[in-house]
Amino acid sequence: MDTPITPEQTAPEATPVPQESPEPVNTATTSSTQEPEVAEAPTSSQDAPEEAQEAQEAQEPQPPKPRKARLRRAQQRRRLHNVILAGVFLLFLLVCFIVNLAVKDRDFSETENRNLAQKPAFSLTALTDGSYFSGLSSYTSDQFFARDKWMSLKLKCETIMGRKDASGIFLGSDDYLLSAPETPNDEALSRTIANINQFAADHSDLSMRMMLVPDSAMILSDKLPKNAPVRDQLQDIKNISGQLSGSVQLLDAASALMPHASEYIYYKTDHHWTSLGAYYAFSACSGQLGIASPVTDYDIYTVSDTFEGTLSSKSGSHKTTDTVQVYIPQSQIRYYVTYSDSTQRVCTIYQSSALESKDKYTVFFGGNHPKVEISTTANNQRVLLLFKDSYANSFVQFLLPYYQKIIMIDPRYYYDNLDSILTTENVTDVLFLYSADTFVKDTSLSDVLEVTGQPQEGTLNTAEDTPQPTQADVSTQESSEVSAAESADTSAAPDSASPNPSSEATDTP
């Protein structure tokens, strides 16, 4: 029988045993079974940091060897890629060099509408003064094969990157190309104005007028890219007006054009104004020209709708084309035209053959000539001496019914003096008609006016009396003008005559 355990019968408490103090250990003598401890040699202060660094590096995870191999292979691929690119580029240059040698050099670029540089002649003088390498650089650039295609590709790339200009031409809205007005050549401009004032003083009996036509970038400023740096050309014209003598009347073409800025008054791809723009300027200034009852009815013909002008050529942009129109006044006036640089006499100012070329603006007179004489059957004694640049070529079509003779002088190509014209042609009116952009930097007009009244040894042009046109000379004039218009573009039908040509001529291509 189990006996219950009482609290008194529990295990007795342990009796504390007094602890003996440890005996001192004799360091000299150790147990025979205990191996002796070897004391480490102290390390120097220089070795400690190196060992600590090695220990730290040992603790860091090391990249696996396969990763190093991948990095090495990637570097090799990059080097191979660079070598291949360099090889392809060198091969491309070699191919271009061979093709350039094989392709015949061009004299003229239809796209850029300019003469191209030719291979320079080698000489020691040209080599030493640097002109040879300069000419060689221009030659290589101009004669590079497929130059026109490369220019278009360059423009497309720049457009994608957000550029709003190309070769100094602004890429405006509605496919307009706009050239910023030139900064005036102050010295040349002052000389030109001084000679005009002197010319007016010497011929005070003549009615003298001037028309300076602003560029499209000035009148069509809303087409420009935002914040485009464009000079205030209207202020330049105002400054010129302030320097002219009272004998020279300035015709305000800008005020005539601005109300029609939304219409087709400038070409989109060319720096000239359209026939419509010239019409508005003529209509606004006809009273100041002494024309009391200007013609209001015109036969308007579209002679081309594929015109790509100078701005398109310079920029490389070929997004659109322009429409060229001619205005034939409905009047009984007949005329014939003679050119100083040709023996041909024609009964129209329009040359349909020019419409087969790139620069279709040359349909007016076939371009620029040193001197052009237009003799008409107008029943008056008015003779107009017109100093001009190419802007006047499309303006003259509106002047035909009002002068017995119009003598056009382009000072850029005219090297004779004016004495024979002034003394034999009975000039009554003088008109300076220029693009403002040309006028502020041109020096040729000043040169021509300066030699007037001075003896000159050699002349290119001799003024001669031209007989008045007979009915036989001009009997086919009207039909010639119509034929010139229709033969240029057989698909274009002539617009019907209207008292307000703006309603017919404002359609853009």
C-alpha positions in Angstrom: 0.0 0.0 0.0 1.4 3.3 -1.0 2.0 5.6 1.8 1.1 9.3 1.0 3.9 11.6 1.0 3.7 14.5 3.3 5.4 17.8 2.9 7.8 16.8 5.6 8.8 13.7 3.5 9.8 15.7 0.4 13.4 15.6 -0.7 15.7 17.3 1.8 17.1 20.6 0.9 20.6 20.6 -0.4 23.1 21.6 2.1 25.4 24.3 0.7 28.9 23.2 0.4 31.5 25.7 1.0 33.5 26.5 -2.2 37.2 26.3 -2.0 39.1 29.1 -3.5 40.9 28.1 -6.6 44.4 27.4 -6.4 46.7 29.6 -8.4 47.7 28.1 -11.6 51.4 27.7 -12.3 52.0 29.0 -15.8 55.3 27.4 -15.8 54.0 24.0 -15.3 51.1 22.5 -17.2 49.5 19.2 -17.3 51.2 16.7 -19.4 48.1 16.0 -21.3 47.4 19.6 -22.3 48.9 20.9 -25.5 50.8 24.2 -25.1 49.1 27.3 -26.6 51.2 29.1 -29.2 51.1 32.9 -28.9 50.4 34.8 -32.2 53.1 37.2 -33.3 51.9 40.8 -33.2 51.2 42.4 -36.7 52.5 45.6 -37.8 50.3 48.7 -38.4 50.7 48.5 -42.2 49.7 44.9 -42.5 46.5 45.3 -40.6 44.6 47.4 -43.1 45.6 45.2 -46.0 44.4 42.1 -44.2 41.2 43.9 -43.3 40.6 44.9 -46.9 41.3 41.3 -48.1 38.9 40.0 -45.5 36.2 42.4 -46.7 36.7 41.5 -50.3 36.5 37.9 -49.4 33.1 38.5 -47.8 31.7 40.3 -50.9 29.9 38.2 -53.4 32.0 37.5 -56.5 30.3 37.6 -59.9 30.1 34.3 -61.5 32.5 33.6 -64.2 29.7 33.2 -66.9 28.7 36.9 -66.4 32.2 38.0 -67.1 32.2 36.0 -70.3 28.9 37.6 -71.4 30.3 41.1 -70.8 33.4 40.2 -72.8 31.3 38.9 -75.7 29.1 42.0 -75.6 32.2 44.3 -75.9 33.4 42.2 -78.8 30.1 42.6 -80.6 30.1 46.3 -80.1 33.6 46.6 -81.5 32.6 44.4 -84.5 29.5 46.6 -85.0 31.6 49.7 -85.1 34.0 48.2 -87.6 31.1 47.1 -89.8 29.6 50.6 -89.7 32.9 52.2 -90.6 33.4 49.7 -93.4 29.9 50.4 -94.8 30.5 54.2 -94.7 33.9 53.9 -96.4 32.3 51.6 -99.0 29.5 54.2 -99.6 32.1 56.9 -100.1 34.0 54.7 -102.5 30.8 54.0 -104.5 29.9 57.7 -104.6 33.4 58.5 -105.7 33.2 56.0 -108.6 29.7 57.1 -109.6 30.8 60.7 -109.6 33.6 59.9 -111.9 31.3 58.0 -114.2 28.5 60.5 -114.3 28.8 63.5 -116.5 29.0 66.9 -114.8 26.0 69.1 -115.1 26.1 72.8 -116.0 22.7 73.8 -114.7 20.4 72.5 -112.0 16.7 72.7 -112.9 15.7 72.0 -109.4 17.8 74.8 -107.8 17.5 77.0 -110.9 21.1 78.0 -110.9 24.4 77.2 -112.6 26.5 74.6 -110.9 30.2 74.8 -110.0 32.6 73.2 -112.5 35.9 71.5 -111.9 38.5 74.1 -111.1 41.7 74.4 -113.1 44.8 73.4 -111.2 47.7 75.8 -110.9 50.4 76.6 -108.4 48.9 80.0 -107.8 45.5 78.6 -107.1 47.0 76.0 -104.9 48.9 78.5 -102.8 46.2 81.0 -102.3 43.6 78.4 -101.4 41.2 79.1 -104.3 41.8 75.7 -105.8 40.6 73.8 -102.8 37.7 76.2 -102.3 36.6 75.6 -105.9 37.1 71.9 -105.5 34.9 71.9 -102.5 32.1 73.8 -104.4 32.5 71.5 -107.4 32.3 68.3 -105.2 29.2 69.6 -103.5 27.4 70.8 -106.6 28.2 67.7 -108.7 27.5 65.1 -106.1 25.3 62.5 -107.7 21.6 62.6 -106.9 22.2 65.9 -105.1 18.5 66.9 -105.5 17.3 63.7 -103.8 19.7 64.1 -101.0 18.5 67.7 -100.4 14.9 66.5 -100.2 15.9 63.7 -97.8 17.7 66.2 -95.6 14.7 68.5 -95.5 12.4 65.6 -94.5 14.7 64.6 -91.7 14.9 68.2 -90.4 11.1 68.5 -90.6 10.6 65.3 -88.6 13.0 66.7 -86.0 10.8 69.8 -85.7 12.8 72.4 -87.7 10.7 75.2 -89.3 13.3 76.5 -91.8 15.6 75.1 -94.4 18.5 76.9 -96.0 17.1 80.2 -94.8 13.6 79.6 -96.0 10.8 79.4 -93.5 8.3 76.5 -93.8 5.1 78.3 -93.3 1.5 77.2 -93.0 -0.7 76.3 -95.9 2.5 75.0 -97.7 3.9 78.5 -98.1 7.6 79.0 -98.3 8.7 82.4 -97.1 12.1 84.1 -97.3 13.0 86.5 -94.5 13.7 90.1 -95.8 17.3 91.1 -96.3 19.1 93.5 -94.0 19.8 96.7 -96.0 23.2 97.5 -97.2 23.3 101.0 -95.7 26.2 102.2 -97.8 24.8 100.9 -101.1 21.3 102.1 -100.3 22.4 105.6 -99.4 24.3 105.9 -102.7 21.3 104.6 -104.7 18.9 107.1 -103.1 21.4 110.0 -103.6 21.7 109.1 -107.3 17.9 108.8 -107.7 17.5 112.3 -106.1 20.2 113.7 -108.3 18.6 112.1 -111.4 15.2 113.6 -110.4 16.8 117.0 -110.0 18.5 116.8 -113.4 15.2 115.9 -115.1 12.7 117.9 -113.2 10.4 118.0 -116.2 9.7 114.2 -115.9 7.1 112.6 -113.7 9.0 110.3 -111.4 7.5 107.6 -109.2 8.7 104.6 -107.2 7.0 101.4 -106.2 8.8 99.0 -103.7 7.0 95.7 -103.3 7.3 94.0 -99.9 8.2 90.3 -99.7 5.6 87.7 -98.9 7.0 87.2 -95.4 6.0 90.7 -94.6 2.5 90.7 -96.1 1.7 87.1 -95.2 3.2 87.2 -91.7 0.5 85.0 -90.4 1.9 82.1 -92.4 5.3 82.3 -90.7 6.3 79.9 -87.9 5.8 81.2 -84.4 8.6 83.6 -83.3 10.2 83.6 -86.7 12.9 86.3 -86.8 11.7 88.6 -89.6 12.9 92.1 -90.2 10.2 94.9 -90.4 10.5 95.6 -94.1 7.6 98.1 -94.0 9.8 100.3 -91.7 12.7 100.0 -94.2 10.4 101.2 -97.0 9.2 104.1 -94.8 12.8 105.1 -94.1 13.6 105.1 -97.8 10.5 107.2 -98.5 11.8 109.8 -96.0 15.1 110.1 -97.8 13.6 110.6 -101.3 13.3 114.1 -102.6 9.9 115.6 -103.2 10.3 115.1 -106.9 10.0 111.3 -106.5 6.5 110.0 -105.5 6.4 106.7 -103.6 3.5 104.4 -104.6 2.3 102.4 -101.5 2.1 98.8 -102.8 2.0 97.5 -99.2 -1.3 99.2 -98.4 -2.7 97.8 -101.6 -1.7 94.3 -100.9 -2.5 94.0 -97.2 -6.3 93.9 -97.5 -5.9 90.9 -99.8 -3.4 88.9 -97.7 -5.8 85.9 -97.6 -5.9 85.7 -101.4 -3.4 84.2 -103.8 -1.2 87.3 -104.2 2.2 85.6 -103.8 3.4 82.3 -105.1 3.8 79.6 -102.5 7.1 78.2 -103.9 8.6 81.4 -105.5 9.7 84.8 -104.2 7.6 86.8 -106.8 4.1 88.1 -106.5 1.4 86.6 -108.6 -0.4 88.4 -111.4 -3.3 88.9 -109.0 -1.0 90.6 -106.6 0.4 92.9 -109.3 -3.2 93.6 -110.4 -4.2 94.8 -106.9 -1.1 97.1 -106.8 -1.8 98.5 -110.2 -5.5 99.1 -109.4 -4.7 100.9 -106.2 -1.9 103.1 -107.7 -3.3 103.7 -111.2 -4.5 107.2 -110.2 -1.0 108.1 -109.0 0.4 106.9 -112.3 -1.8 109.4 -114.1 -4.2 106.8 -115.4 -7.7 108.3 -115.2 -9.8 105.3 -116.5 -8.0 102.0 -116.0 -9.3 98.9 -117.8 -11.4 96.7 -115.5 -12.1 93.8 -117.9 -9.4 91.2 -118.5 -9.2 87.8 -120.2 -7.5 85.6 -117.6 -5.7 82.5 -118.7 -4.1 79.8 -116.5 -1.0 78.9 -118.4 0.6 76.5 -115.9 -0.4 74.8 -112.6 3.0 72.9 -112.1 5.2 75.8 -111.2 7.9 75.2 -108.6 9.8 78.4 -108.0 13.1 79.6 -106.4 12.1 79.1 -102.8 11.2 75.4 -103.5 14.6 75.0 -105.3 16.6 76.6 -102.5 14.8 74.8 -99.6 14.3 71.4 -101.2 10.6 71.4 -100.3 8.3 70.1 -103.0 5.0 69.8 -101.2 3.0 71.9 -103.6 3.0 73.6 -107.0 1.9 77.1 -108.1 -0.5 78.3 -110.7 0.7 80.9 -113.2 -1.9 83.2 -114.8 -1.7 86.0 -117.4 -4.1 89.0 -117.7 -4.9 90.3 -121.1 -6.7 93.6 -121.0 -9.8 93.9 -123.2 -8.8 97.0 -125.2 -8.1 97.9 -128.8 -4.4 98.5 -128.1 -2.0 96.6 -130.2 1.8 96.4 -129.6 5.0 94.8 -130.5 8.1 94.0 -128.4 11.8 94.3 -129.3 14.7 93.1 -127.2 18.2 94.6 -127.1 19.8 91.2 -126.9 17.8 89.8 -129.8 16.8 90.7 -133.3 13.4 89.2 -132.9 10.3 91.3 -132.9 7.2 89.7 -131.4 3.6 90.8 -130.9 3.2 89.5 -127.3 5.0 89.9 -124.0 4.3 86.2 -123.2 6.7 83.5 -124.2 5.0 80.1 -124.2 8.3 78.3 -124.7 9.3 79.3 -121.1 6.5 77.2 -119.8 8.5 74.1 -120.8 11.3 75.1 -118.4 11.4 74.9 -114.7 11.1 78.7 -114.1 7.7 79.2 -115.5 7.6 82.8 -114.2 9.8 83.6 -117.2 6.6 83.3 -119.3 6.7 87.1 -118.9 9.2 88.4 -121.4 11.2 85.2 -121.3 12.9 86.5 -118.2 15.1 89.5 -117.7 16.9 91.5 -120.5 19.1 94.6 -120.5 16.5 96.6 -122.4 13.1 95.9 -123.7 11.0 98.3 -125.8 7.2 98.0 -126.2 5.7 100.1 -128.9 1.9 100.4 -128.8 -0.9 102.0 -130.8 -2.1 104.1 -127.8 -3.3 107.4 -128.9 -1.2 109.6 -126.6 2.3 110.9 -126.3 3.3 109.2 -123.0 6.6 107.4 -123.0 7.5 105.4 -119.8 11.1 104.7 -118.8 10.9 101.8 -116.3 13.8 100.8 -114.1 13.1 97.4 -112.8 13.9 94.0 -111.4 11.9 90.8 -112.1 8.9 92.0 -110.1 8.0 94.4 -112.9 7.8 91.6 -115.5 4.3 90.6 -114.4 3.3 94.2 -113.7 3.8 95.5 -117.2 0.9 93.6 -118.6 -1.4 96.1 -116.8 0.5 99.1 -118.2 0.2 98.3 -121.9 -3.0 100.4 -122.8 -1.7 103.6 -121.3 1.6 104.4 -122.9 2.7 104.9 -126.5 6.0 103.3 -125.6 7.4 101.5 -122.6 11.2 101.3 -122.3 12.3 98.7 -119.7 15.8 98.9 -118.2 17.2 96.2 -116.0 20.3 97.9 -114.5 21.7 94.5 -113.4 22.4 93.7 -117.1 22.4 97.2 -118.7 25.8 98.8 -119.3 25.0 101.7 -121.5 24.2 105.3 -120.3 20.8 106.7 -120.6 21.5 109.9 -122.5 20.4 108.6 -125.9 17.1 107.4 -124.4 16.4 110.6 -122.6 17.2 112.8 -125.6 15.7 110.8 -128.4 12.7 109.0 -127.0 10.8 111.9 -125.5 10.4 110.3 -122.1 7.5 111.7 -120.1 7.3 109.4 -117.1 9.9 107.4 -115.0 9.0 104.5 -112.7 11.3 102.6 -110.4 9.7 99.3 -109.7 11.6 96.9 -107.5 11.2 94.2 -104.9 12.1 95.9 -101.6 14.4 93.0 -100.9 16.4 93.7 -104.1 16.4 97.5 -103.8 18.0 97.6 -100.3 21.1 95.8 -101.4 21.4 96.4 -105.1 24.1 98.6 -106.5 23.5 98.4 -110.3 20.8 101.0 -110.4 23.1 103.5 -108.7 25.8 102.7 -111.2 23.5 103.3 -114.2 22.2 106.6 -112.9 25.6 107.8 -112.0 27.0 107.5 -115.5 24.1 109.4 -117.0 25.4 112.6 -118.7 29.0 111.4 -118.6 30.9 110.3 -121.7 31.4 106.6 -122.0 33.7 104.8 -124.4 32.1 101.5 -125.1 28.4 100.6 -125.0 26.6 97.3 -125.3 23.3 98.8 -126.4 22.5 101.6 -128.8 19.2 103.2 -128.6 17.6 103.6 -132.0 14.4 105.1 -133.1 11.7 102.5 -133.5 8.9 103.1 -135.9 5.4 103.0 -134.7 3.7 99.7 -135.2 1.6 99.3 -138.3 -1.6 97.3 -138.6 0.4 94.6 -140.4 2.8 94.2 -137.5 0.1 93.8 -134.9 -2.8 92.2 -136.7 -2.0 88.8 -135.2 -1.2 90.1 -131.7 -4.4 89.1 -130.0 -4.4 85.6 -131.5 -0.7 85.2 -130.6 -1.5 86.0 -126.9 -4.3 83.5 -126.8 -2.2 80.8 -128.5 0.6 81.3 -126.1 -1.7 80.8 -123.2 -3.5 77.8 -124.6 -0.4 76.0 -126.0 1.3 76.1 -122.7 -1.4 74.1 -120.9 -3.9 72.4 -123.2 -5.9 71.1 -120.2 -6.6 74.6 -118.8 -9.5 76.4 -120.2 -9.5 80.2 -120.2 -11.4 82.0 -117.5 -14.4 84.1 -118.7 -13.9 87.8 -118.6 -15.1 89.5 -115.5 -15.0 93.1 -114.2 -13.5 91.8 -111.0 -10.6 89.5 -111.8 -10.0 88.6 -108.1 -13.0 86.2 -108.2 -11.3 84.2 -110.9 -7.7 84.3 -110.0 -7.6 83.5 -106.3 -7.9 79.7 -106.6 -4.8 78.2 -105.2 -3.4 74.9 -106.5 
